[in-house]
Amino acid sequence: MSKLEHIAQAAWRIRRFAVRMGEVQGQGYVGQALGYADVLATAYAHALQLRPEDPEWDGRDRFLLSHGHYAIAFYAALIEAGIIPESELETYGSDDSRLPMSGMASYTPGMEMSGGSLGQGLPIAVGMALGLRHRGNPAFVYNSMSDGELDEGSTWEAALSAAHHGLGNLICLVDINNQQADGPSGKVLGFEPLADKWAAFGWHVQRVDGNHLPAVVRAFDTARSLAEPRPRVILCDTLMGCGVPFLEARDKNHFIRVDPPEWQQALDVLDANRP
């Protein structure tokens, strides 16, 4: 099996895990999970240095889920990575579960921060990256964030700080699906030309189709291999609901509620297109 085939199958399983968790509650941020699965699969099945049996291993790469409402997608990636057992997905969002509906570091192995208050992840990532460098730890810090977080001043303050300190161990991933709770992200607060903005802040910038796996893998590999001492950002244009056409076509799929039979229909569609 080739590297790309391995990652593609991981992305397919991540999508299935997310749909199954959505079915447990009958609702959830499943559109984001389907759209971001290729990025998470590349991270957890290819790029990150981890020990699934020891999620707090000091040599691990840190992956911060700033957009805490993507927790359903993140849990699916942790299950795929073997950090959380698949049996726990049936507890998603339930009392005393290690898988609450928004990411909380105190509950979930492999969760580096309690996200959800948008704009917090990148400032924390800057501090982590600085700390690792001072300690001589070669691990990378990945900050995963939504395009809605581009509205937050703290994001841009942190971007300036990262470039000022030459944090070559920091990689930011931005999911650009152009949706947030109040409407299309670009209409709530315009952010283009986005690549030019990050470059002007001193970052190495790549923009890719976040659902084209070869491009995503190349971008991750490039970000890790750069010798220059500056932070790196990968801007990932993704399609909400990717892989399930009847969810892709919804005008509003920021938070998905579907009729009970549709969960199985979504799984059937994914299974029919298994890589």
Secondary structure per residue as TSV (DSSP state, phi and psi in degrees):
chain	resnum	aa	ss	phi	psi
A	1	M	-	360.0	131.5
A	2	S	-	-74.5	165.6
A	3	K	H	-58.1	-46.2
A	4	L	H	-64.9	-38.8
A	5	E	H	-62.7	-41.2
A	6	H	H	-60.9	-44.9
A	7	I	H	-70.2	-37.7
A	8	A	H	-62.0	-40.5
A	9	Q	H	-67.7	-35.6
A	10	A	H	-63.2	-41.8
A	11	A	H	-63.2	-40.4
A	12	W	H	-62.2	-43.7
A	13	R	H	-66.4	-38.7
A	14	I	H	-59.7	-42.7
A	15	R	H	-62.6	-43.2
A	16	R	H	-64.1	-44.4
A	17	F	H	-59.5	-42.1
A	18	A	H	-65.1	-43.1
A	19	V	H	-63.4	-41.2
A	20	R	H	-63.4	-38.8
A	21	M	H	-68.0	-38.8
A	22	G	H	-59.6	-37.2
A	23	E	H	-65.2	-31.8
A	24	V	H	-58.4	-42.9
A	25	Q	H	-98.4	-12.6
A	26	G	T	78.9	7.8
A	27	Q	E	-169.6	170.7
A	28	G	E	150.1	179.1
A	29	Y	S	-86.4	57.0
A	30	V	H	-75.7	-31.9
A	31	G	H	-58.4	-43.4
A	32	Q	H	-65.7	-39.8
A	33	A	H	-62.2	-43.5
A	34	L	H	-66.4	-39.6
A	35	G	H	-71.9	-31.0
A	36	Y	H	-100.2	1.4
A	37	A	H	-61.2	-36.4
A	38	D	H	-67.5	-36.3
A	39	V	H	-68.2	-45.8
A	40	L	H	-66.6	-36.9
A	41	A	H	-65.1	-40.4
A	42	T	H	-62.7	-40.2
A	43	A	I	-64.6	-53.4
A	44	Y	I	-89.4	-18.6
A	45	A	I	-106.3	1.2
A	46	H	I	-142.8	-53.8
A	47	A	I	-91.6	-43.8
A	48	L	-	-70.6	138.9
A	49	Q	-	-89.3	111.5
A	50	L	-	-141.0	162.3
A	51	R	-	-126.7	100.6
A	52	P	T	-54.1	-34.4
A	53	E	T	-75.6	-10.9
A	54	D	-	-140.4	77.1
A	55	P	T	-61.5	-18.1
A	56	E	T	-103.2	16.1
A	57	W	-	-50.7	129.2
A	58	D	T	-65.7	-25.3
A	59	G	T	-84.7	1.8
A	60	R	S	-69.2	153.2
A	61	D	-	-74.2	138.9
A	62	R	E	-92.4	132.5
A	63	F	E	-121.3	111.6
A	64	L	E	-99.4	125.3
A	65	L	E	-95.4	85.2
A	66	S	-	-64.0	-42.4
A	67	H	S	-82.0	83.2
A	68	G	G	-61.3	-20.9
A	69	H	G	-71.6	-9.1
A	70	Y	G	-83.6	13.7
A	71	A	H	-55.3	-36.9
A	72	I	H	-60.9	-37.0
A	73	A	H	-70.0	-41.5
A	74	F	H	-66.3	-42.0
A	75	Y	H	-60.8	-39.4
A	76	A	H	-60.6	-38.9
A	77	A	H	-68.8	-38.2
A	78	L	H	-66.3	-35.8
A	79	I	H	-65.2	-45.8
A	80	E	H	-60.3	-36.1
A	81	A	H	-78.5	-10.0
A	82	G	T	85.3	12.7
A	83	I	S	-81.9	-32.9
A	84	I	S	-122.7	136.2
A	85	P	-	-70.1	145.0
A	86	E	G	-58.5	-30.7
A	87	S	G	-59.6	-25.7
A	88	E	G	-74.3	-14.8
A	89	L	G	-62.1	-24.4
A	90	E	G	-68.4	-12.8
A	91	T	G	-96.5	1.7
A	92	Y	T	-50.0	126.3
A	93	G	T	72.6	7.5
A	94	S	S	-93.9	164.8
A	95	D	T	-59.4	136.7
A	96	D	T	66.8	12.0
A	97	S	-	-76.9	151.5
A	98	R	S	-82.5	2.2
A	99	L	-	-122.7	69.5
A	100	P	-	-69.2	163.7
A	101	M	S	-68.8	-22.4
A	102	S	S	-121.5	142.2
A	103	G	-	-62.7	129.3
A	104	M	-	-136.1	120.0
A	105	A	T	-64.4	-27.7
A	106	S	T	-74.3	-12.6
A	107	Y	T	-102.5	-37.1
A	108	T	S	-117.3	123.0
A	109	P	T	-58.3	136.1
A	110	G	T	88.1	-7.1
A	111	M	-	-91.0	113.7
A	112	E	-	-84.5	-21.8
A	113	M	S	-149.3	157.1
A	114	S	-	-89.1	104.5
A	115	G	-	-97.8	178.1
A	116	G	-	127.4	-34.6
A	117	S	S	-82.7	99.0
A	118	L	T	-61.7	142.3
A	119	G	T	95.8	3.0
A	120	Q	-	-92.6	-26.7
A	121	G	H	-63.7	-47.4
A	122	L	H	-65.6	-42.2
A	123	P	H	-58.9	-40.2
A	124	I	H	-65.7	-41.0
A	125	A	H	-61.8	-38.8
A	126	V	H	-60.8	-45.4
A	127	G	H	-62.4	-43.1
A	128	M	H	-61.9	-45.0
A	129	A	H	-63.7	-40.7
A	130	L	H	-62.2	-45.1
A	131	G	H	-61.3	-44.2
A	132	L	H	-62.4	-41.0
A	133	R	H	-65.2	-42.1
A	134	H	H	-61.9	-32.4
A	135	R	H	-85.1	-5.7
A	136	G	T	75.2	20.5
A	137	N	-	-87.8	121.8
A	138	P	-	-80.8	6.3
A	139	A	-	-63.7	151.8
A	140	F	-	-91.8	153.3
A	141	V	E	-114.2	122.5
A	142	Y	E	-104.8	128.9
A	143	N	E	-111.2	119.0
A	144	S	E	-101.7	126.8
A	145	M	E	-143.7	165.6
A	146	S	E	-98.8	163.9
A	147	D	G	-68.9	-21.8
A	148	G	G	-62.1	-27.2
A	149	E	G	-74.3	-10.1
A	150	L	G	-68.5	-14.7
A	151	D	G	-76.3	-14.8
A	152	E	-	-94.1	130.2
A	153	G	H	-62.0	-32.3
A	154	S	H	-62.4	-31.1
A	155	T	H	-61.6	-45.7
A	156	W	H	-76.6	-31.4
A	157	E	H	-62.1	-43.6
A	158	A	H	-66.2	-37.6
A	159	A	H	-61.1	-41.3
A	160	L	H	-63.6	-43.7
A	161	S	H	-63.0	-42.4
A	162	A	H	-60.8	-42.9
A	163	A	H	-69.2	-40.7
A	164	H	H	-58.6	-40.0
A	165	H	T	-88.4	0.4
A	166	G	T	60.4	48.6
A	167	L	-	-82.4	81.8
A	168	G	T	-71.8	-5.7
A	169	N	T	-97.6	13.0
A	170	L	E	-115.5	126.5
A	171	I	E	-124.4	121.7
A	172	C	E	-103.4	134.1
A	173	L	E	-113.3	123.8
A	174	V	E	-115.8	119.0
A	175	D	E	-85.2	111.6
A	176	I	E	-104.4	89.3
A	177	N	-	-106.7	0.1
A	178	N	S	57.7	36.0
A	179	Q	-	-139.5	137.9
A	180	Q	B	-143.9	178.8
A	181	A	T	-59.1	-32.5
A	182	D	T	-92.7	3.3
A	183	G	B	131.3	-167.6
A	184	P	-	-58.8	131.4
A	185	S	H	-57.5	-41.7
A	186	G	H	-68.5	-17.7
A	187	K	H	-94.4	-30.2
A	188	V	H	-63.0	-45.7
A	189	L	S	-158.1	109.8
A	190	G	-	-60.3	136.5
A	191	F	-	-125.7	-2.9
A	192	E	-	-81.7	153.1
A	193	P	S	-80.2	110.6
A	194	L	H	-71.3	-42.4
A	195	A	H	-60.6	-40.6
A	196	D	H	-64.3	-37.3
A	197	K	H	-62.9	-50.0
A	198	W	H	-61.6	-40.1
A	199	A	H	-63.2	-39.8
A	200	A	H	-65.2	-25.5
A	201	F	T	-83.3	-0.1
A	202	G	T	97.3	15.4
A	203	W	-	-97.4	152.5
A	204	H	E	-80.4	125.9
A	205	V	E	-118.1	134.1
A	206	Q	E	-130.2	139.1
A	207	R	E	-123.7	127.1
A	208	V	E	-136.6	161.3
A	209	D	E	-72.6	109.7
A	210	G	T	-70.6	-4.4
A	211	N	T	-111.3	10.3
A	212	H	-	-107.3	98.2
A	213	L	H	-56.5	-45.4
A	214	P	H	-57.3	-38.9
A	215	A	H	-66.9	-39.8
A	216	V	H	-64.8	-44.5
A	217	V	H	-62.7	-43.8
A	218	R	H	-60.3	-40.8
A	219	A	H	-64.9	-43.5
A	220	F	H	-60.8	-45.6
A	221	D	H	-63.0	-41.2
A	222	T	H	-63.8	-45.4
A	223	A	H	-59.5	-38.5
A	224	R	H	-75.6	-26.7
A	225	S	H	-94.9	-10.2
A	226	L	-	-60.7	137.7
A	227	A	-	-90.5	-20.2
A	228	E	S	-71.1	142.9
A	229	P	S	-85.2	68.6
A	230	R	S	-144.9	155.1
A	231	P	-	-68.7	160.0
A	232	R	E	-125.2	141.5
A	233	V	E	-128.6	137.9
A	234	I	E	-115.7	114.1
A	235	L	E	-91.4	117.7
A	236	C	E	-112.4	106.3
A	237	D	E	-79.4	117.2
A	238	T	-	-125.3	161.7
A	239	L	-	-108.0	120.3
A	240	M	T	-60.0	135.2
A	241	G	T	77.7	12.4
A	242	C	T	-52.8	129.2
A	243	G	T	103.0	-15.0
A	244	V	-	-127.4	94.3
A	245	P	H	-53.8	-37.7
A	246	F	H	-71.7	-18.9
A	247	L	H	-88.1	-35.6
A	248	E	H	-56.8	-36.3
A	249	A	T	-80.6	-8.6
A	250	R	-	-68.6	138.3
A	251	D	S	-67.1	-37.7
A	252	K	-	-125.8	107.1
A	253	N	-	-133.2	31.0
A	254	H	S	-63.9	-40.2
A	255	F	S	-134.7	121.3
A	256	I	E	-102.6	130.2
A	257	R	E	-123.2	129.9
A	258	V	-	-130.2	161.6
A	259	D	-	-67.1	146.5
A	260	P	H	-49.1	-42.7
A	261	P	H	-65.2	-21.7
A	262	E	H	-71.4	-23.1
A	263	W	H	-63.0	-44.5
A	264	Q	H	-67.6	-35.8
A	265	Q	H	-61.2	-40.7
A	266	A	H	-62.8	-43.4
A	267	L	H	-63.7	-39.0
A	268	D	H	-62.8	-40.4
A	269	V	H	-64.7	-44.8
A	270	L	H	-61.7	-43.0
A	271	D	H	-66.1	-32.9
A	272	A	H	-69.6	-19.3
A	273	N	T	-117.1	28.7
A	274	R	-	-61.3	132.7
A	275	P	-	-69.7	360.0
